[in-house]
Structure formats: C-alpha cells, structure tokens
C-alpha cells in the first residue's frame, strides 16, 4: 500500500482554491516520488499564478477572481442549520 500527504498552510481560508491546487500537486508527487516536483508546482503558482496539470491537461489558473475569498467563507453554509444547532445564540454569532 502506498500513501502520501501534502499539506497547505495559509493565512487565507479558501478550501476550494487550495483543494484545486492539491488535486494537481498530489498526482505530480505520486507519479514522480520526487519532492522537487511539488516545489516546482508551488513556485509556478507563486510566480505565474497557474500550474500545468500532469498528463498534458490544461493549465490550472488560481486567480483570485476565480476563487473569491468571501464566497469561500459562505460555501456550504446554511442559516437554517446554524439556527438549528445554536438556537437563539445564533443571533450572537450572526452579529459577530
């Protein structure tokens, strides 16, 4: 059995953006087994804002406009579920 793990540490909360990045970096690392391929992908994102998908796929563009930070904070958030869990105290959470 073969397992690997890559983690992303960031000050910004944007699981969709970093999930898309990991969906590219994990297969890259699994194919080569070389950590420099992950570094290469990170540097590509850091310098150009895009990364080449392994297997000749299209380039993944991680532009800020595509992965809006405000939208990430509200993704999969239901006010009904929040009220059901916290009851009256949900008003305090909403005001915070």
Backbone bond lengths (Angstrom), bond angles and torsions (degrees), N, CA, C in turn:
res aa  C-N    CA-C-N  psi(-1)  N-CA   C-N-CA  omega(-1)  CA-C   N-CA-C  phi
1 X - - - 1.449 - - 1.523 108.79 -
2 X 1.297 115.57 141.69 1.446 121.51 -178.18 1.526 109.21 -123.66
3 X 1.303 116.23 131.39 1.463 120.56 179.53 1.518 108.96 -137.19
4 X 1.308 115.47 151.31 1.450 120.34 176.85 1.509 108.85 -147.94
5 X 1.305 115.08 162.40 1.450 120.63 -179.24 1.522 109.11 -144.77
6 X 1.317 115.03 134.37 1.456 121.97 173.79 1.517 105.92 -129.51
7 X 1.303 117.27 131.63 1.461 119.83 179.28 1.521 110.10 -120.00
8 X 1.320 114.06 151.84 1.459 121.55 178.76 1.522 107.05 -119.09
9 X 1.314 116.00 127.69 1.455 121.53 176.34 1.520 107.10 -114.28
10 X 1.326 114.91 125.12 1.455 119.38 -175.97 1.521 109.85 -146.61
11 X 1.313 115.61 154.04 1.461 120.26 174.79 1.523 111.15 -79.38
12 X 1.308 116.58 -21.22 1.463 121.83 -178.10 1.521 110.53 -95.34
13 X 1.334 116.79 138.21 1.459 122.12 176.51 1.521 108.11 -93.06
14 X 1.308 116.26 106.75 1.461 121.11 178.03 1.525 108.57 -154.05
15 X 1.345 117.63 78.44 1.461 120.37 -174.94 1.528 114.22 -62.66
16 X 1.328 117.67 -31.13 1.466 119.39 179.57 1.528 110.63 -66.77
17 X 1.317 116.11 -42.60 1.467 120.59 -179.02 1.523 111.19 -64.80
18 X 1.314 116.46 -49.92 1.457 119.76 -177.02 1.527 111.77 -75.53
19 X 1.328 117.11 -26.15 1.461 119.44 173.12 1.518 111.42 -65.58
20 X 1.341 115.77 -40.45 1.470 119.96 177.03 1.528 110.45 -63.92
21 X 1.321 116.53 -39.22 1.462 120.35 177.94 1.526 110.58 -64.32
22 X 1.314 117.63 -43.15 1.463 120.57 -179.48 1.521 112.20 -68.87
23 X 1.340 117.36 -30.81 1.472 119.55 176.76 1.524 111.64 -65.94
24 X 1.318 117.54 -16.95 1.467 121.53 175.36 1.527 110.73 -95.26
25 X 1.337 116.88 -42.64 1.463 120.01 -174.97 1.531 113.26 -71.55
26 X 1.324 117.70 -36.18 1.470 119.93 -178.11 1.529 111.83 -63.11
27 X 1.342 119.68 -50.19 1.468 117.82 176.99 1.527 113.58 -62.76
28 X 1.335 116.45 -32.62 1.463 119.70 176.94 1.519 110.68 -61.90
29 X 1.325 115.86 -45.38 1.457 120.14 179.97 1.524 111.27 -70.62
30 X 1.324 117.31 -39.27 1.469 120.79 179.75 1.520 111.24 -64.08
31 X 1.322 117.58 -35.91 1.463 120.61 -178.66 1.523 111.84 -71.65
32 X 1.332 116.70 -39.28 1.460 118.81 -174.28 1.527 113.42 -100.27
33 X 1.335 117.02 -32.11 1.460 120.44 -175.42 1.518 112.52 71.73
34 X 1.315 116.08 12.59 1.453 121.73 -176.77 1.530 109.37 -111.53
35 X 1.337 118.67 120.77 1.463 119.80 -178.62 1.523 113.90 -65.20
36 X 1.312 117.60 -17.87 1.462 118.72 178.15 1.532 111.56 -68.75
37 X 1.329 117.83 -22.65 1.468 119.58 175.97 1.529 110.53 -68.31
38 X 1.347 116.79 -34.13 1.463 120.37 175.89 1.529 109.55 -69.45
39 X 1.324 116.76 -41.78 1.458 121.04 177.60 1.522 110.59 -62.23
40 X 1.317 116.44 -40.99 1.465 121.10 177.88 1.528 110.39 -60.04
41 X 1.328 116.61 -44.10 1.461 120.33 178.21 1.512 112.21 -64.64
42 X 1.335 116.82 -42.25 1.462 120.74 177.90 1.524 111.10 -61.63
43 X 1.311 116.56 -45.49 1.458 119.76 -179.77 1.521 111.65 -65.61
44 X 1.323 116.71 -34.02 1.459 120.39 176.67 1.529 110.48 -63.65
45 X 1.321 116.67 -43.54 1.466 120.65 177.62 1.524 110.28 -65.05
46 X 1.317 116.49 -44.28 1.457 120.99 -176.50 1.522 111.99 -64.78
47 X 1.323 118.02 -38.31 1.463 120.97 -175.60 1.523 113.51 -89.17
48 X 1.343 117.94 -42.53 1.467 120.12 -175.00 1.524 114.17 -108.34
49 X 1.323 117.57 -17.76 1.468 120.25 -177.90 1.512 113.21 84.17
50 X 1.329 117.82 5.45 1.461 121.60 -179.59 1.520 109.16 -142.70
51 X 1.334 114.90 161.27 1.468 120.35 179.67 1.513 108.33 -140.22
52 X 1.329 116.45 146.20 1.459 121.76 178.42 1.524 109.35 -82.47
53 X 1.317 116.27 130.58 1.455 122.12 179.88 1.525 108.73 -78.79
54 X 1.365 117.52 134.06 1.467 119.50 178.99 1.525 111.72 -60.31
55 X 1.305 116.67 150.44 1.459 121.63 179.11 1.518 112.99 85.23
56 X 1.320 117.36 15.22 1.461 119.98 176.82 1.508 114.52 78.60
57 X 1.333 117.88 17.76 1.462 120.80 178.90 1.513 111.47 -73.99
58 X 1.321 116.55 178.58 1.466 119.95 179.82 1.529 111.15 -69.43
59 X 1.325 115.00 159.14 1.465 119.21 177.81 1.525 109.21 -71.97
60 X 1.322 115.83 138.89 1.455 122.08 176.83 1.516 108.11 -91.44
61 X 1.321 116.44 119.46 1.463 122.14 -179.41 1.525 108.22 -99.98
62 X 1.314 116.99 119.83 1.456 121.55 179.87 1.518 111.26 -103.67
63 X 1.319 116.45 45.91 1.463 121.39 179.83 1.525 110.03 -65.93
64 X 1.315 115.58 149.14 1.458 120.89 -178.79 1.528 112.44 -62.96
65 X 1.325 117.59 -31.49 1.455 120.63 -179.28 1.534 111.48 -66.52
66 X 1.309 117.09 -32.55 1.465 120.94 -178.12 1.527 111.47 -77.27
67 X 1.320 117.58 -36.00 1.456 122.81 -179.00 1.526 108.79 -115.47
68 X 1.322 116.49 76.85 1.458 122.71 -176.61 1.527 110.91 -66.90
69 X 1.318 117.08 129.69 1.455 121.97 -178.52 1.521 113.26 -65.18
70 X 1.329 117.88 -37.40 1.469 120.65 178.86 1.523 111.09 -66.91
71 X 1.314 116.26 -38.11 1.460 119.98 178.54 1.527 110.79 -67.34
72 X 1.322 117.02 -33.66 1.468 120.87 178.79 1.518 111.40 -65.61
73 X 1.326 116.74 -34.04 1.459 119.60 179.54 1.525 112.15 -69.58
74 X 1.335 117.32 -26.61 1.454 120.80 -177.91 1.522 113.96 -100.49
75 X 1.309 118.04 -4.74 1.466 121.30 -178.12 1.521 110.24 -63.08
76 X 1.309 115.38 137.67 1.466 122.71 179.12 1.524 112.44 56.33
77 X 1.313 117.49 34.06 1.457 122.56 179.98 1.523 108.52 -113.99
78 X 1.307 116.38 123.19 1.453 121.55 -179.99 1.521 108.79 -119.27
79 X 1.324 116.09 125.76 1.461 119.49 178.74 1.530 111.40 -65.87
80 X 1.325 116.82 -31.94 1.467 119.63 177.97 1.524 110.87 -64.10
81 X 1.338 116.33 -43.44 1.464 119.74 178.53 1.523 111.11 -66.52
82 X 1.305 116.74 -39.28 1.459 120.77 178.43 1.526 110.58 -61.11
83 X 1.328 116.88 -44.15 1.462 120.73 178.99 1.532 111.35 -67.63
84 X 1.313 116.75 -37.33 1.462 120.21 179.15 1.530 110.87 -64.96
85 X 1.317 117.55 -37.92 1.466 121.27 -178.23 1.527 111.64 -75.44
86 X 1.337 116.91 -47.28 1.462 120.24 -171.31 1.526 114.36 -101.43
87 X 1.331 117.59 -11.58 1.459 120.02 178.52 1.516 111.69 65.40
88 X 1.334 115.91 -136.47 1.458 121.73 -176.76 1.534 111.75 -64.43
89 X 1.329 116.84 -29.62 1.457 120.33 179.73 1.526 112.77 -65.86
90 X 1.331 118.00 -13.21 1.461 120.57 178.00 1.533 111.17 -62.65
91 X 1.325 117.52 -25.40 1.474 121.20 176.55 1.524 109.21 -64.53
92 X 1.330 116.96 -40.48 1.469 120.12 177.97 1.521 111.11 -64.30
93 X 1.328 116.94 -40.12 1.463 120.61 177.63 1.525 111.24 -63.93
94 X 1.339 115.87 -41.51 1.450 120.36 -179.03 1.523 110.52 -63.68
95 X 1.336 117.19 -41.28 1.464 121.07 179.61 1.527 111.94 -69.05
96 X 1.313 116.80 -30.21 1.466 120.05 -179.83 1.506 109.24 -68.88
